[in-house]
Amino acid sequence: MLVDSHCHLDRLDLARFAHGLTGVLAAAEVQGVTRLLSVATDLESGPALARLTEPYPQIALSVGVHPGEDGGRAPTVAELTALGSASRVVALGETGLDYHYGADSAARQQDWFRIHIAAARQLGKPLIVHSRAARQDTLRLLAEEGAADVGGVLHCFTEDWTMAEQALELNFYVSFSGIVTFKNARAIQDAARRIPADRLLVETDSPYLAPMPHRGKPNQPAWVRHVAEFIGQLRGESLEQVAATTTANYLRLFRLQAEAA
Protein backbone atom coordinates (compact mmCIF):
# COMPACT_ATOMS: atom_id res chain seq x y z
CA MET A 1 0.00 0.00 0.00
CA LEU A 2 1.25 3.47 -0.95
CA VAL A 3 0.21 6.87 0.36
CA ASP A 4 0.27 10.15 -1.51
CA SER A 5 1.01 12.31 1.51
CA HIS A 6 0.49 15.65 -0.26
CA CYS A 7 -1.77 16.45 -3.19
CA HIS A 8 -4.22 19.16 -4.21
CA LEU A 9 -7.28 17.31 -5.43
CA ASP A 10 -9.21 20.54 -5.92
CA ARG A 11 -6.57 21.71 -8.39
CA LEU A 12 -6.74 18.62 -10.63
CA ASP A 13 -8.52 18.90 -13.95
CA LEU A 14 -11.11 16.27 -13.11
CA ALA A 15 -12.49 16.41 -16.65
CA ARG A 16 -9.38 14.48 -17.75
CA PHE A 17 -10.55 11.45 -15.78
CA ALA A 18 -13.56 9.25 -16.45
CA HIS A 19 -15.92 9.66 -13.51
CA GLY A 20 -14.03 12.66 -12.11
CA LEU A 21 -12.52 12.25 -8.66
CA THR A 22 -13.69 8.63 -8.53
CA GLY A 23 -11.59 8.05 -11.64
CA VAL A 24 -8.55 9.73 -10.05
CA LEU A 25 -8.82 7.42 -7.05
CA ALA A 26 -9.38 4.35 -9.21
CA ALA A 27 -6.23 5.11 -11.24
CA ALA A 28 -4.32 5.55 -7.99
CA GLU A 29 -5.58 2.29 -6.55
CA VAL A 30 -4.40 0.41 -9.63
CA GLN A 31 -0.89 1.57 -8.69
CA GLY A 32 -1.33 0.56 -5.06
CA VAL A 33 -2.09 4.06 -3.76
CA THR A 34 -4.91 3.62 -1.28
CA ARG A 35 -4.62 6.71 0.94
CA LEU A 36 -4.22 10.40 0.15
CA LEU A 37 -3.82 13.68 2.00
CA SER A 38 -5.38 16.61 0.14
CA VAL A 39 -4.00 19.97 1.20
CA ALA A 40 -5.75 23.34 1.20
CA THR A 41 -3.95 26.48 0.07
CA ASP A 42 -6.33 29.19 1.30
CA LEU A 43 -9.09 29.71 3.83
CA GLU A 44 -11.90 28.99 1.39
CA SER A 45 -10.50 25.79 -0.08
CA GLY A 46 -10.57 23.86 3.21
CA PRO A 47 -14.38 23.65 3.43
CA ALA A 48 -14.60 23.18 -0.36
CA LEU A 49 -12.18 20.26 -0.17
CA ALA A 50 -14.24 18.70 2.59
CA ARG A 51 -17.34 18.82 0.38
CA LEU A 52 -15.48 17.48 -2.67
CA THR A 53 -13.93 14.53 -0.84
CA GLU A 54 -16.71 13.72 1.66
CA PRO A 55 -17.68 10.39 -0.01
CA TYR A 56 -14.09 9.07 0.13
CA PRO A 57 -12.88 7.98 3.58
CA GLN A 58 -9.39 7.22 2.23
CA ILE A 59 -8.76 10.96 1.81
CA ALA A 60 -7.55 12.99 4.79
CA LEU A 61 -7.39 16.79 4.77
CA SER A 62 -5.15 19.64 5.87
CA VAL A 63 -6.15 23.29 6.15
CA GLY A 64 -4.07 26.43 5.90
CA VAL A 65 -2.88 29.30 3.72
CA HIS A 66 0.03 28.81 1.31
CA PRO A 67 2.72 31.48 1.74
CA GLY A 68 2.25 32.51 -1.89
CA GLU A 69 -1.43 33.32 -1.36
CA ASP A 70 -0.81 37.00 -0.66
CA GLY A 71 -3.96 38.29 -2.31
CA GLY A 72 -6.32 37.10 0.40
CA ARG A 73 -6.97 38.14 3.94
CA ALA A 74 -4.73 37.16 6.82
CA PRO A 75 -5.66 34.02 8.73
CA THR A 76 -6.22 34.17 12.46
CA VAL A 77 -5.41 31.55 15.06
CA ALA A 78 -9.10 31.29 15.92
CA GLU A 79 -10.08 30.76 12.29
CA LEU A 80 -7.43 28.12 11.70
CA THR A 81 -8.24 26.23 14.87
CA ALA A 82 -11.92 26.21 13.93
CA LEU A 83 -11.15 24.84 10.46
CA GLY A 84 -8.57 22.46 11.85
CA SER A 85 -10.96 20.97 14.39
CA ALA A 86 -12.94 19.11 11.72
CA SER A 87 -12.73 15.36 12.14
CA ARG A 88 -11.03 14.63 8.82
CA VAL A 89 -8.45 17.40 9.17
CA VAL A 90 -5.18 15.86 10.32
CA ALA A 91 -2.75 18.78 9.91
CA LEU A 92 -2.31 22.54 9.56
CA GLY A 93 -0.91 23.81 6.27
CA GLU A 94 0.37 24.10 3.92
CA THR A 95 2.14 27.01 5.49
CA GLY A 96 5.71 28.23 5.51
CA LEU A 97 7.92 30.59 3.56
CA ASP A 98 8.60 31.08 -0.15
CA TYR A 99 11.13 33.77 -1.01
CA HIS A 100 11.73 32.53 -4.57
CA TYR A 101 8.95 34.69 -5.94
CA GLY A 102 7.82 36.46 -2.78
CA ALA A 103 10.89 37.85 -1.01
CA ASP A 104 9.24 41.28 -0.89
CA SER A 105 6.47 39.80 1.30
CA ALA A 106 8.82 38.07 3.75
CA ALA A 107 7.49 39.91 6.81
CA ARG A 108 3.89 39.02 5.97
CA GLN A 109 4.83 35.40 5.29
CA GLN A 110 6.63 35.12 8.60
CA ASP A 111 3.64 36.54 10.48
CA TRP A 112 1.27 34.05 8.84
CA PHE A 113 3.69 31.20 9.47
CA ARG A 114 3.76 32.04 13.19
CA ILE A 115 -0.05 32.09 13.23
CA HIS A 116 -0.21 28.60 11.71
CA ILE A 117 2.30 27.24 14.21
CA ALA A 118 0.30 28.70 17.09
CA ALA A 119 -2.90 27.13 15.76
CA ALA A 120 -1.21 23.76 15.29
CA ARG A 121 0.06 23.88 18.87
CA GLN A 122 -3.43 24.68 20.16
CA LEU A 123 -4.90 21.77 18.21
CA GLY A 124 -2.05 19.37 18.85
CA LYS A 125 -1.86 18.61 15.13
CA PRO A 126 1.27 18.50 12.94
CA LEU A 127 2.31 21.13 10.40
CA ILE A 128 2.78 20.79 6.64
CA VAL A 129 5.57 23.19 5.76
CA HIS A 130 6.50 24.69 2.39
CA SER A 131 10.00 26.16 2.27
CA ARG A 132 11.62 27.59 -0.85
CA ALA A 133 14.69 29.84 -0.86
CA ALA A 134 13.99 30.47 2.84
CA ARG A 135 16.02 27.82 4.63
CA GLN A 136 17.31 29.79 7.60
CA ASP A 137 14.09 31.65 8.35
CA THR A 138 12.03 28.46 8.07
CA LEU A 139 14.19 26.63 10.59
CA ARG A 140 14.45 29.68 12.85
CA LEU A 141 10.70 30.23 13.06
CA LEU A 142 10.00 26.54 13.63
CA ALA A 143 12.43 26.64 16.56
CA GLU A 144 11.30 29.99 17.97
CA GLU A 145 7.60 29.11 17.90
CA GLY A 146 7.95 25.66 19.45
CA ALA A 147 6.87 23.71 16.38
CA ALA A 148 8.78 20.66 17.64
CA ASP A 149 5.97 20.15 20.15
CA VAL A 150 3.64 19.07 17.33
CA GLY A 151 6.13 18.17 14.61
CA GLY A 152 5.17 17.88 10.99
CA VAL A 153 6.71 17.52 7.57
CA LEU A 154 8.83 19.55 5.20
CA HIS A 155 6.91 18.73 2.06
CA CYS A 156 8.25 18.66 -1.50
CA PHE A 157 11.79 18.81 -0.16
CA THR A 158 14.15 20.73 -2.45
CA GLU A 159 17.10 21.41 -0.15
CA ASP A 160 20.11 19.36 0.96
CA TRP A 161 21.05 16.98 3.73
CA THR A 162 22.17 19.82 6.03
CA MET A 163 18.67 21.31 6.12
CA ALA A 164 17.06 17.90 6.34
CA GLU A 165 19.19 17.02 9.36
CA GLN A 166 18.18 20.22 11.13
CA ALA A 167 14.52 19.54 10.37
CA LEU A 168 14.85 16.06 11.88
CA GLU A 169 16.17 17.64 15.08
CA LEU A 170 12.98 19.74 15.20
CA ASN A 171 10.79 16.61 15.16
CA PHE A 172 9.94 16.89 11.45
CA TYR A 173 9.61 14.34 8.70
CA VAL A 174 10.86 14.95 5.15
CA SER A 175 8.74 14.28 2.08
CA PHE A 176 9.99 13.85 -1.48
CA SER A 177 8.03 14.66 -4.63
CA GLY A 178 8.67 13.96 -8.29
CA ILE A 179 11.54 16.47 -8.22
CA VAL A 180 13.74 13.77 -6.66
CA THR A 181 13.52 11.83 -9.96
CA PHE A 182 14.96 14.71 -12.03
CA LYS A 183 18.52 14.21 -13.30
CA ASN A 184 19.85 17.47 -11.85
CA ALA A 185 18.42 16.89 -8.36
CA ARG A 186 21.69 15.58 -6.90
CA ALA A 187 21.46 17.25 -3.50
CA ILE A 188 17.84 16.16 -3.06
CA GLN A 189 18.73 12.60 -4.01
CA ASP A 190 21.57 12.61 -1.49
CA ALA A 191 19.14 13.70 1.22
CA ALA A 192 16.67 10.98 0.19
CA ARG A 193 19.39 8.35 0.61
CA ARG A 194 20.30 9.59 4.08
CA ILE A 195 16.92 10.30 5.69
CA PRO A 196 16.26 7.81 8.50
CA ALA A 197 13.64 5.30 7.45
CA ASP A 198 11.23 6.39 10.18
CA ARG A 199 11.11 10.01 8.92
CA LEU A 200 10.60 9.43 5.19
CA LEU A 201 7.46 10.30 3.21
CA VAL A 202 6.55 10.40 -0.49
CA GLU A 203 4.09 12.64 -2.30
CA THR A 204 3.04 13.97 -5.68
CA ASP A 205 2.08 17.59 -4.93
CA SER A 206 -0.25 16.93 -7.85
CA PRO A 207 -1.27 18.41 -10.19
CA TYR A 208 2.26 19.85 -10.08
CA LEU A 209 5.76 18.41 -10.46
CA ALA A 210 5.10 15.15 -12.27
CA PRO A 211 7.94 12.65 -11.82
CA MET A 212 9.93 11.03 -14.57
CA PRO A 213 8.84 9.59 -16.98
CA HIS A 214 5.84 11.97 -16.97
CA ARG A 215 7.71 15.21 -16.37
CA GLY A 216 5.89 18.20 -17.85
CA LYS A 217 2.45 16.58 -17.72
CA PRO A 218 -0.28 17.31 -15.14
CA ASN A 219 0.56 15.17 -12.15
CA GLN A 220 -1.82 12.77 -10.40
CA PRO A 221 -1.77 10.69 -7.18
CA ALA A 222 -1.17 7.41 -9.04
CA TRP A 223 2.30 8.62 -9.95
CA VAL A 224 3.57 8.65 -6.38
CA ARG A 225 4.55 5.08 -7.24
CA HIS A 226 7.30 6.46 -9.51
CA VAL A 227 8.64 8.54 -6.63
CA ALA A 228 8.64 5.54 -4.29
CA GLU A 229 10.32 3.31 -6.87
CA PHE A 230 13.04 5.88 -7.52
CA ILE A 231 13.72 6.39 -3.82
CA GLY A 232 13.90 2.64 -3.41
CA GLN A 233 16.61 2.53 -6.08
CA LEU A 234 18.53 5.30 -4.30
CA ARG A 235 18.33 3.51 -0.97
CA GLY A 236 18.79 -0.05 -2.21
CA GLU A 237 15.28 -0.99 -1.11
CA SER A 238 12.36 -2.63 -2.85
CA LEU A 239 9.18 -0.77 -3.71
CA GLU A 240 7.43 -2.90 -1.11
CA GLN A 241 9.89 -1.78 1.57
CA VAL A 242 9.49 1.90 0.69
CA ALA A 243 5.71 1.55 0.56
CA ALA A 244 5.54 -0.15 3.97
CA THR A 245 7.90 2.37 5.56
CA THR A 246 6.27 5.52 4.18
CA THR A 247 2.76 4.25 4.91
CA ALA A 248 3.67 3.51 8.53
CA ASN A 249 5.26 6.95 8.82
CA TYR A 250 2.19 8.65 7.37
CA LEU A 251 -0.13 6.90 9.80
CA ARG A 252 2.10 7.73 12.76
CA LEU A 253 2.69 11.39 11.90
CA PHE A 254 -0.96 12.15 11.19
CA ARG A 255 -2.27 9.89 13.97
CA LEU A 256 -4.38 7.73 11.71
CA GLN A 257 -5.45 4.13 12.11
CA ALA A 258 -4.15 1.38 9.86
CA GLU A 259 -6.68 -0.31 7.63
CA ALA A 260 -8.13 -3.55 8.90
CA ALA A 261 -6.48 -6.60 7.38
Order of alpha helices (4+ residues) and beta strands (2+ residues): beta-alpha-beta-alpha-beta-alpha-beta-alpha-alpha-beta-alpha-beta-alpha-beta-alpha-beta-alpha-alpha
